[in-house]
């Protein structure tokens, strides 16, 4: 099993060397914006080869880029346009179903590149030297710079890990350049029987994460204090933006990205904490793709401050980032992360299988089963349901040798079936999975200790 890590290497540069790096990153950014405008004029083309044919000579002569960097620019612009076209098509599909859905406006004008981030190809634009040094390309030639970073990443580089295309990134707040290098390392292939326990993770706002293992070990992470701190960052930014003075702008630059970095750091630390609490585990997480669109509540002029505040909090926190950190770090801890269906995990009783919205009185923190009277913390109930579904996935993996996050999914008999046939098939598949989930039960006396 091959996984890719990103090593963040701090470049120890002098003032003169920083000036050379400034020149190449600014030139690269200007080239990106020039190429983006050209692609926009070419009917918003995402064809990198076609864009390169149009702009290559100009990138070499006007912006002074080397041959490899002049090839990287159209590739990056083409990839950006391809992503935007995907979002446009997804938005059109949503509007076909719901005419009131928002239209995606990302391609109404040419995308603008702001970050001073430069793409480098390994062994062409940059390479590693002896004595913990790296050679990188600039407009005036090569620079050989010493670097430092996380000890484990430096060890991987010294041992000859597979290295890919890197990025030269400028931290405006610290006025410091970093080289972001992807490292591919080999790990043992995952096996369903090598994990000691099965864990379910439920995410939310009041509790960022609630985890429960099949051995009844529970983990809670409250979001109250963290959200309060994130709210202070947002208020400070809003106040400075309204003030608008030169000193306020300087302060905004100093605070730029602090809220985002704080959220990312919280999610990263939380993922590490979960993995340390449950080592060598088979971890189930909810499939939450599109959760913001499904739960979004649009603010209206007469909305209460409480409602607007709830909307801001819901939009601000990134569940995908937390689950991404979990999946990214899990193999290094001997664990494995799999996504499972999120349907009704907080409304289904793990003791009797009864599923009802009424099991959550007033959508509160307490789960009270209408059928058997069993009561439990609602987020812990959700985590247990996720864990049971992960256990089912692992059992199917062990018996069939194939890993599938949708156990028991029937295949359409007609591969040429149209969208109506796919809708029926998806509905049948969902019903079959929910029926199978309804048979799952949680019993502390019979829970497997794996």
C-alpha positions in Angstrom: 0.0 0.0 0.0 1.4 3.3 -1.1 0.5 6.6 0.7 1.6 10.1 0.0 2.7 12.6 2.7 3.5 16.3 2.3 6.7 17.4 3.8 6.8 21.1 4.7 10.5 22.2 4.4 11.5 25.6 5.7 14.1 27.2 3.4 16.9 29.1 5.2 17.4 32.0 2.7 19.4 35.3 2.9 17.9 38.6 2.0 19.4 38.4 -1.5 18.2 34.9 -2.0 14.7 35.9 -0.8 14.7 38.6 -3.5 15.4 36.0 -6.2 12.6 33.9 -4.8 10.2 36.9 -4.8 11.0 37.6 -8.4 10.3 34.1 -9.6 7.1 33.6 -7.6 5.6 37.0 -8.6 6.5 36.3 -12.3 4.9 32.9 -12.1 1.7 34.4 -10.5 1.6 37.0 -13.3 2.0 34.3 -15.9 -0.9 32.3 -14.3 -3.2 35.4 -14.5 -2.2 36.1 -18.1 -2.8 32.5 -19.1 -6.1 32.4 -17.2 -7.3 35.4 -19.2 -6.2 33.8 -22.4 -8.0 30.6 -21.6 -11.1 32.6 -20.7 -11.0 34.2 -24.2 -10.6 30.8 -25.7 -14.2 30.0 -24.7 -13.0 29.1 -21.2 -10.9 26.2 -22.4 -9.5 23.6 -20.0 -7.3 21.9 -22.6 -3.8 22.4 -21.3 -2.1 21.5 -24.6 -4.2 24.0 -26.5 -3.6 26.7 -24.0 0.2 26.0 -23.9 0.4 26.3 -27.7 -1.2 29.8 -27.4 0.9 31.2 -24.6 4.2 29.3 -24.3 6.3 31.8 -26.3 4.9 34.7 -24.4 5.6 33.0 -21.0 9.2 32.5 -22.0 9.9 36.0 -23.4 7.6 38.3 -21.4 7.8 36.6 -18.0 11.2 35.1 -18.2 10.1 31.6 -17.1 12.2 28.5 -17.8 11.0 25.9 -20.2 9.6 23.6 -17.5 7.8 26.4 -15.6 6.3 27.7 -18.8 4.8 24.2 -19.3 3.6 24.1 -15.7 1.6 27.3 -16.0 -0.9 26.1 -18.7 -1.3 22.7 -16.9 -2.3 24.5 -13.7 -4.7 26.9 -15.4 -6.2 24.0 -17.4 -6.7 22.0 -14.2 -8.3 25.0 -12.5 -10.8 25.5 -15.4 -11.6 21.8 -15.4 -12.5 22.0 -11.7 -14.7 25.0 -12.3 -16.4 23.4 -15.3 -17.2 20.4 -13.0 -18.8 22.7 -10.5 -20.8 24.5 -13.2 -22.2 21.2 -14.4 -23.0 20.1 -10.8 -24.8 23.4 -10.2 -26.8 23.0 -13.5 -27.9 19.5 -12.4 -29.0 20.8 -9.0 -30.9 23.7 -10.7 -32.7 21.2 -13.0 -34.1 19.5 -9.9 -34.5 22.7 -7.8 -34.9 25.9 -9.8 -34.3 27.9 -6.7 -30.8 26.5 -6.1 -28.0 29.0 -6.5 -26.3 29.3 -9.8 -22.5 28.7 -9.7 -20.8 31.9 -10.8 -17.1 30.7 -10.8 -16.8 31.0 -14.6 -18.5 34.3 -15.1 -15.1 35.9 -15.3 -11.5 34.6 -15.6 -10.2 33.0 -12.4 -7.6 35.2 -10.7 -4.6 33.7 -8.9 -3.5 35.6 -5.8 -1.2 33.2 -3.9 2.5 33.3 -4.6 2.7 29.6 -5.0 5.0 28.1 -7.7 4.9 24.6 -9.1 8.2 22.8 -9.3 8.9 19.5 -11.2 11.3 17.2 -9.3 14.7 16.7 -10.9 13.9 19.5 -13.4 13.0 22.5 -11.3 14.3 21.3 -8.0 16.5 18.5 -6.6 18.0 17.5 -3.2 21.7 17.8 -2.5 24.0 16.4 0.2 24.2 18.1 3.5 20.4 18.7 3.8 20.3 21.2 0.9 18.0 21.7 -2.0 18.6 23.2 -5.4 15.7 25.2 -6.9 15.2 27.2 -10.1 14.8 31.0 -10.2 14.8 33.5 -13.0 18.5 34.1 -12.5 19.5 30.4 -12.4 19.7 27.8 -9.6 19.8 28.5 -5.8 21.2 26.0 -3.4 19.5 26.5 0.0 19.7 24.6 3.3 16.3 23.5 4.7 14.8 22.1 7.9 11.6 20.3 8.7 9.8 17.6 10.7 12.4 14.9 11.6 10.3 12.0 10.3 9.9 13.7 6.9 13.6 14.4 6.7 14.3 10.8 7.5 12.0 9.7 4.6 13.9 12.0 2.2 17.2 10.7 3.4 16.1 7.1 2.9 15.1 7.8 -0.7 11.3 8.0 -0.6 9.6 8.6 -3.9 9.3 12.3 -4.5 6.8 14.1 -6.7 6.2 17.6 -8.0 6.6 20.2 -5.2 5.4 23.7 -4.6 7.3 26.8 -3.5 5.0 28.5 -1.0 5.3 32.0 0.5 4.0 32.7 4.0 3.2 36.4 3.9 2.7 36.6 7.6 6.2 35.2 8.4 7.8 36.5 5.3 9.3 33.1 4.8 9.4 30.6 1.9 8.6 26.9 2.3 9.0 24.0 -0.1 6.1 21.6 0.0 7.2 18.2 -1.2 5.0 15.1 -1.7 6.6 11.9 -0.4 5.3 8.4 -1.4 6.1 5.6 1.1 5.2 2.0 1.1 3.2 0.5 4.0 1.8 -3.1 4.5 -1.5 -3.7 2.6 -4.5 -3.3 4.9 -6.2 -6.6 6.0 -9.6 -6.8 7.7 -8.4 -9.0 10.5 -5.3 -7.0 11.6 -7.3 -4.3 13.3 -7.9 -4.8 17.0 -11.2 -2.9 17.3 -13.9 -1.4 15.2 -14.8 2.3 15.9 -17.6 4.6 14.8 -17.1 8.4 14.6 -20.0 10.8 14.6 -19.3 14.5 13.9 -21.4 17.6 14.7 -21.5 21.1 16.0 -22.1 20.7 19.8 -19.6 17.9 19.8 -17.1 18.0 17.0 -16.5 14.3 17.3 -18.0 11.4 19.4 -16.4 8.0 18.9 -17.4 4.6 20.2 -15.6 1.3 19.9 -17.1 -2.2 19.9 -15.5 -2.6 23.3 -17.6 0.2 24.7 -14.8 2.8 24.9 -16.3 6.2 24.3 -14.6 9.5 23.3 -16.2 13.0 23.3 -14.8 16.2 22.0 -17.0 19.3 22.9 -17.0 22.2 20.4 -18.2 24.9 22.8 -14.9 26.5 23.8 -13.4 26.1 20.3 -16.4 27.7 18.5 -16.3 30.6 20.9 -12.7 31.2 20.1 -13.3 30.9 16.3 -16.2 33.4 16.7 -13.8 35.9 18.3 -11.5 35.7 15.3 -14.5 36.3 13.0 -15.6 39.4 15.1 -12.1 40.8 15.1 -11.8 40.5 11.3 -15.3 42.0 10.8 -14.4 45.0 13.0 -11.1 45.7 11.3 -12.8 45.5 7.8 -15.4 48.0 8.8 -12.8 50.3 10.2 -10.8 50.4 7.0 -7.8 52.5 8.2 -4.2 51.8 7.2 -3.4 50.4 10.6 -6.5 48.3 10.5 -5.4 46.9 7.1 -2.0 46.1 8.5 -3.6 44.3 11.4 -5.8 42.4 9.0 -2.7 41.2 7.1 -1.2 40.0 10.4 -4.4 38.2 11.3 -5.0 36.9 7.8 -5.9 33.2 7.8 -5.7 32.9 11.6 -9.2 31.6 11.9 -8.7 29.2 9.1 -5.4 28.0 10.5 -7.0 27.6 14.0 -9.8 25.4 12.5 -7.3 23.3 10.6 -5.1 22.9 13.7 -8.1 21.9 15.8 -9.2 19.3 13.2 -5.6 17.9 12.8 -5.2 17.6 16.6 -8.6 16.0 17.0 -7.8 13.4 14.3 -4.5 12.6 16.1 -6.3 12.3 19.4 -8.9 9.9 18.0 -6.2 7.7 16.4 -4.1 7.6 19.6 -7.2 6.7 21.7 -8.0 3.8 19.3 -4.8 2.4 17.9 -4.8 -0.2 15.1 -8.6 0.3 14.6 -11.0 -0.1 11.7 -12.7 3.3 11.8 -16.0 4.1 10.3 -17.0 7.7 9.5 -20.2 9.1 7.9 -20.4 9.9 4.2 -21.2 13.6 4.5 -20.7 14.7 0.9 -23.0 17.7 0.3 -24.0 18.0 3.9 -23.8 21.9 3.8 -26.2 22.0 0.8 -28.6 19.6 2.5 -28.7 21.4 5.8 -28.2 25.0 4.7 -30.7 27.5 5.9 -30.7 30.8 4.0 -30.7 33.9 6.1 -33.6 36.3 5.5 -33.8 40.1 6.4 -36.0 39.2 9.4 -33.9 36.3 10.6 -33.0 36.4 14.3 -29.4 36.9 15.4 -29.4 33.5 16.9 -30.4 32.0 13.5 -27.7 34.0 11.6 -25.1 32.9 14.2 -26.1 29.3 13.8 -25.8 29.6 10.0 -22.3 31.2 10.3 -21.1 28.4 12.6 -22.5 25.7 10.3 -20.9 27.2 7.2 -17.5 27.8 9.0 -16.6 24.4 10.3 -15.2 21.8 7.9 -16.2 18.2 8.6 -14.6 17.1 5.4 -11.2 18.4 6.6 -11.5 16.5 9.9 -12.4 13.2 8.1 -9.6 13.9 5.6 -7.1 14.3 8.4 -8.3 11.0 9.9 -8.0 9.1 6.6 -4.6 10.8 5.9 -3.1 9.9 9.3 -4.7 6.5 9.9 -2.3 4.3 7.9 0.7 5.8 9.9 -1.1 4.6 13.1 -1.9 1.1 11.8 -5.5 2.1 11.4 -7.9 2.1 8.4 -10.8 4.6 7.7 -13.9 3.7 5.7 -17.0 5.8 4.9 -20.4 4.4 5.6 -24.0 5.5 5.0 -25.0 8.4 7.3 -28.8 7.8 6.9 -30.7 7.9 10.2 -27.7 7.1 12.4 -28.9 9.4 15.2 -32.6 8.3 14.9 -32.1 4.5 15.0 -32.1 2.6 18.3 -29.2 0.1 18.5 -31.1 -2.0 21.1 -34.3 -2.7 19.2 -33.7 -1.3 15.7 -36.7 1.2 15.9 -36.0 4.2 13.6 -38.0 7.4 14.1 -37.5 11.1 14.1 -39.4 11.0 17.4 -36.5 9.2 19.0 -34.8 12.6 19.3 -37.3 14.8 21.3 -36.9 18.4 20.1 -33.7 17.3 18.3 -32.0 17.4 21.6 -28.9 15.7 23.0 -30.9 12.8 24.5 -32.0 9.8 22.5 -35.2 8.2 23.9 -36.5 5.2 21.9 -40.2 5.4 21.4 -40.4 1.6 21.1 -38.2 0.1 24.0 -37.6 3.3 26.0 -33.8 3.0 25.8 -32.1 6.3 26.3 -28.6 7.5 25.6 -26.6 10.5 24.4 -27.8 11.1 20.8 -24.3 11.6 19.4 -23.1 8.5 21.1 -26.0 6.6 19.6 -24.9 8.0 16.2 -21.3 6.8 16.8 -22.5 3.3 17.7 -24.6 3.1 14.6 -21.7 4.2 12.5 -19.5 1.6 14.2 -22.0 -1.2 13.6 -22.1 -0.3 9.9 -18.3 -0.2 9.8 -18.3 -3.7 11.4 -20.7 -4.9 8.7 -18.4 -3.5 6.0 -15.4 -5.3 7.6 -17.3 -8.6 7.8 -18.2 -8.4 4.1 -14.6 -7.5 3.4 -13.3 -10.5 5.3 -15.8 -12.9 3.6 -15.6 -11.6 0.0 -12.1 -10.2 -0.1 -13.5 -7.0 -1.6 -13.9 -3.7 0.3 -17.2 -2.0 -0.3 -18.7 0.8 1.6 -22.2 -0.1 0.4 -22.7 -3.7 1.6 -25.3 -5.7 -0.3 -25.7 -3.1 -3.1 -27.5 -4.8 -6.0 -26.2 -4.1 -9.5 -28.5 -2.9 -12.3 -29.4 -5.7 -14.7 -29.3 -3.4 -17.7 -25.9 -1.6 -18.0 -27.4 0.7 -20.6 -30.3 1.8 -18.3 -31.1 5.5 -18.4 -31.2 7.9 -15.5 -34.7 6.7 -14.5 -33.3 3.2 -14.3 -30.4 4.3 -12.2 -32.7 6.2 -9.9 -34.8 3.1 -9.3 -31.6 1.0 -8.8 -30.2 3.5 -6.3 -33.5 3.6 -4.4 -33.6 -0.2 -4.3 -30.0 -0.3 -3.2 -30.6 2.2 -0.4 -33.7 0.3 0.8 -31.7 -2.9 0.8 -28.9 -1.4 2.8 -31.2 0.3 5.3 -33.0 -3.0 5.7 -29.7 -4.8 6.5 -28.7 -2.0 8.9 -32.0 -2.4 10.8 -30.9 -5.9 11.8 -27.8 -4.6 13.6 -27.9 -4.6 17.4 -25.5 -3.2 20.0 -25.0 -5.3 23.1 -22.2 -4.6 25.6 -22.3 -8.3 26.6 -21.8 -9.6 23.1 -19.7 -6.8 21.6 -16.6 -8.4 20.0 -13.3 -7.4 21.6 -11.0 -7.4 18.5 
